[in-house]
């Protein structure tokens, strides 16, 4: 099932080169339509939300926003046993993210007091898709870091919120739910409407229209990233169990047809054994039709030959999920600079990271781990530099400051210093 490429062949190099551009979304194709939707929401507010919901979702909204009381009421319909599992996962996610809090700092040197103040944004928007599947785990993974950061207003935008989504929202600390999806939801969060108050940052994945809308509203608000298809890269040496490796590959392939299931092995025999196991397990999957397309179109195995080459491949791909099923995973990770989340050892399934390990599963995709990080508390705070000079300190630095200002031809800057001598 997997397409296998061996080191030293043209196909191997070409496949790696093509994967460096994986997940490229054709945002330009939908941009004119998305611009029109955003403009309508900005100009006509709630009326545009009602119009697009009727056009795209084929339904009429009684109300656009559910407040905290409505969230709690809707969540009561959920099976208590399922709610208990969501609460268990939420506790683990919250505990992990509490370690990410930034206290800021302050120090004094030569009469100059310097520091960094860290404060949460006033309002954050979380987008949760409502298409092929519902992911209450994504609500927990995106909203809990905001709550830990201290964001007082957390708005979840999702169409047709179900009891499990509302329960996750309640548990995570969401204060409002916007019953709306697509580019129009992003517009409502970014610009505000009569019913929806604008936010400062929007996070969470969505389809191509959502991704395009997030890109277009960036600058009006902050965003986390432009999310692409989900992906996993498994590095397996000869001791890795083909059944376990195949199961991990399929756990990503079942997300959607565009997902990437990538493998690096040290021998062609191991690659073929894993490929055969993928085929066997695939036949038994409930979501076989989805996973089969993913494996056929984006299921690739690379026979690296040695761990040094395996590390080079992994570093170049900068995968969203990196699973190291090798004898010494921690040592190998030291040679890999870029990955969204690393799953170390045979007993660490990627699925643990999706649900309850603790770190947010909102991760950079498509190689963006080269410069981007997992969603965290740091995404929901703003930092302010603190600078305070004493009379003696400004006099001591006056010559330095004035000379640097005049070096750049900014005389008013120099005179602003001189006025304080």
N, C-alpha and C positions, 0 to 999 in steps of 0.2 A: 504493500500500500504506500509506504513512504518512498519518495524519490531519493535514491542514494547517490551521493557524489563522493569520490575518493580524492584525497589530497594529491596534488601534482597533476591534475587534469584541467583542461580548459573549462569543463563544465563546473568543476568545483569553484574556480575563481569567478566564473560568470554568475553562478548562483549566489555567492556571497555578495558580489557587487549589486545584483538586483535587489537583494534583501536590504541593502543599505537605504533603499528608497521605498521600503515596504509601507503599506498603509497610507500611501498618498491619497488624500481625499480630494475629489474633484469639486472643491468648494466654489471655483469660478462658475461652474455650471449652474449652481443654484443661487448664486449671489444676487442676481437681479430680483428674483422672487423674494428672497429673504430681506433685501433692502426695502422692498415695497411693504412687507409685513411690519418691519420695525418702524417704518415711517408712519404707517397707519396707527400702530399702537401709541407712538409718541404723540400723534396729533389728535387721535379720537379716543384714546384710553379704553375704558370698559366696553364701549360700543364695538371697538375692533376685536376685543377678546371674545365677545359673544358671537360676532360675525364669523371669525375664523374657527371657533369651536363648532359651530353649526356646519361650516363648510367641510372641515377636515375630519371631525369626530362624529358628525351626524347626530348631534345631541344638543339640547338646550340647557343652559346653566341656570339653576335657580339662584345660586349665589357663587361668586367667584372665589371668595376667601372663607375658609373655615378657621374660626378662632380657636383658642386653647380649649374652651369648653366643648366645642364641636369635635375637636380631635379626640378628646377623652371619651366622649359619648360614642363616637364611631369605633373606637378601639375596643369597646366592651364586647363587641360581637365576636372577637377572636377567641378561639379555644384557649383556656387558661394554661394548658400544657405547652402550647406553642409560645404563648407570651412568656412563660417561664424560661424557655430556651433563648428567646430574644434578650431577656433581662440578664441571663448568664453571659451571653456574648457581649452585651453592652458593658457589663462590669469589667470584663477583661480589656476591652477596647479603651475604656475610660482610664483604667489603671496604667496602661502603657502610655497613653498620651499625657497623663499628669507628669511624666518624666520630661516632657518637652517644654514645660513652662519656662519662659525666659524672665529672670528677675530684673534684668537691666544692670547697670553698674554706675559707680560714681567714684572719682578719685581727684586728688588735688596735687598740683606740681607747680612750684614757683609762683604761687598766687593765682594760678589759673585752675578753676574747678571745671572738670569735664565729666561727661557721663552719657548714658543712654537710657531714655525712658521708654518702656514698652507698655502699650495700651491696646485693648481689643478694638476692632472696628465696631461701629455702632449697629450695623445690620449686615447679615450674610444671607445669600440665597443659595439653596441646595437644589439642584435639578435631579430628578429621578425619572428615568424613562417609563413609559407605560405601554410599550409595544409588544414584542414577542414574549417577554417574560417580566415578572415583577421581582424586584430585588430589595426586600426590606433590609438586607444586610448592607446595601449601599447607602441607605438612609442613615444607619448607625455609623458607618465608616466615614461619612462626610459631615454629619451634624455633630457627632460627639466631640471631635477636635475643636469645632467652633465653640461648643458649650464649655469645654475645658479652658479655652482661651478667655472665656468670660464675655463672649458676645451676647448682649442683652436681647437681641431680636434675631431669630433664626427662622427664615421663611423657606418652606419646602414647596417646590413647584412640581406637580405631577398630575397627569390626567386620570380621572376616575379613581381616586384614592380608595384602596381596599382596606378591610380591617387590619390586615397584617402590616400594611404600609402606615396606617394611622397609629397602630400600636408602637411600631418602631419610632415614629415621629415623636410620640408622647414620651417614650423612654429616653430618647436622645436629647430631649429638651427643645424641640421645635415649638415655636410660639404661634405660627400661622401656617396654613396649607393653602396654596393656590391651586384650584382645580382646573389646571390648564397645562398643556404641553406644547412642544414644538418651538419654533422661532418666536411665536407670539408670547410664550411664557418668559423667554429670555428678555424680550422687549419690555414686558411688564415689570420684571425685576430691575432692569437697568434704568428705565425712564420713570416708572411709577404710573399709576392710573388713579381714578377716583377711589377704587377699592384696594389697590395694591400699593403699599409704600415702597419706594425705591430702596435698593440695598447698596452696599459698598463693594461687595465682592460676590461673584457667582462661581460655584464649583459644581462638579458632577458631570458625568458623561451623557451623551445623547447621540441622535442620528446626525446625518450630514447637515440637515437644516439647523439643528441646535448648535453644532460645531461652527457652522458659518456665522450664525447669529452671535455666538460668543466672541468670535474674532472681530466682528463688526462693532460690537459695543465696548470692546476693550478701549480704555481711555476715559470713557464715561464711568465705567466701573472697572475693577480689577477682575481677572479670571484666573483659574488654576492652570488650565492648559487646553489644547485642542486634542481631544482624545481620539485615538484611532482604534482599529480592531485589537481585541485581546490577543496575548501571545505568551508562549512559554518556550524556554530553551532548556533542555535537559542535557547535562554533560554526564555521560555514563562510562565508567571504566569496565573492565572485564568481570568485576565482582558484582556489578549491579544486576538486579533481578529483572529480566525482560518484562515480566508481568506487571511489576510495579512501575517501571518506566512507561510502558504502554498506557497504563491507567492514568498516569499524570498527563501524558500527551493528549489523551482523549478528554480529560477534564477541561481542557481549554478548547478543544475542537468542538465540543457540544455547545459552546456559547453562541456562536453564529457561523455562517458559511465563510465569513472573511477572516476568522481567527487563524492564527499561525501556531502550528505545532512543530517545533524545531528540535533537532537532536544532534549531538556531537558524540561520536564514539571513538574508540581507539583501534577498532578492527572492523573489517567488513562483515565478519561472521556475527559479531554482536549487533551490528546495524540490521542485518537480515533477520536475526532472531527477534529483535524488537519489532520490526516491521510486520513479521508474521503474527506476533502477538497482538499488535494493533488491529490487524484484519480480523482476528478471532474475536476480540472483545467488541469490536465495532458492530458485528452482526447481532450482538445481544443488547445494544443500547436502545432505550426508548426514543432518544433523539438521534437515531441513526441517520436520518435523511440530512440533518444539519451537519453532523460531525463528518459524514462521508464526503460532503463537498469540501469542507475545510481541509481534511486530510489529502484529498485528491489535488486540490489547488495550492495548498500552502503547507503540506506536510513534507518536510525535507530533512534528510539525514546526511551529516557530513562525517566522513571517516578521516579524523585528523591524524591518527598515527601515534601521537604522543601528547602528554598533558600540556606541554608548552604551546603546541599548536592549538590545542583545545581552548586554552586560556586566551590565545590571540583571537580566535573566532568569537568566543563569548564576549570579549571586550569590544570587538568591532561591531557586534550586533546590538550591544547595550539593551538587552531584552527587558521587557516589563517584569516577567517572572523568570528567575534563573534558579534551576534546580541542579545541585551538585551531588550526584549519586556516585561518589568516588570514595576511595579509602581515606583520604585526608582532605575533606572539603574546606576546612578553615585555611589550610595552607594554599590550596588552589585559588581560593577567593582572593588571597593577597596579590595574585597576578592578574586579577580582573578588576579594572577600575570602574566600570559602568554597569549598573543593573538597578532596576527599580526596587525589587525585593529579592533577597537570596534565601533559598531554602536549602539548608545544610544537612546532608546525610540522607540515608535510605529511609529513615523513619519520619521524614518531614514532608508531608504532602502539601502541594500548593493550595489545596482546598482548605487547609488549616488557616492559611493567610487570608483566604476569602471570607472566612466566617468568624473565627473566635480566637486566633492566636493573640491578637492585640493591635499590631500596626494596621493603619488604614490600607485597604486594598485599592484605593484610588491612586494609581501609579502612572508614571510616564510611559507612553507607548511609542512604537515606531522608531526606536533609537534615541528618543528624547532624554533617556536616562543619562546621556552624555553631559547634559547641562541642567536637567530638572530633577526634582526630588519627589518622594511620596507626599501625598497630602498630609498635613500635620498642623499642630497648634500654631506653628510659625506662619501659616497661610492666613490666619485670622487676626493678626496683630499689626499695628503700625509702630514704627520706632522713631523716636525724636531725639536728635542730638542735643545735648545740653552743654552750654558754654557760658562761663561767667569769669570775667577778668576783675582783679582788684586794681585799685589805682596804681599800685606799684608795678603790677604785672604788665599793664598796658604801656607804662612808661619804659619798662625794660625791653619790650618787644617792638617799640615804636619804629626804631630804625629799620629793623628787619621787615616789618609790614609795609612801611612806606617805600622802601627800595624795591620790594617785589611788585607793589602796585604800579610804580613808575616804570618798572621794566616792561610791564604790559601796556603802558600808555594810559592808565586809568588814574588820572590826577585826582578826581573826586574821591576815589577810594583812599588815596594817600592823605588827603586833607581831612577825611573823616577820622583817621587815626591821629593826625597832628592836632586836631581840635581837642583831643583828650590828654595831651601832654601836660 
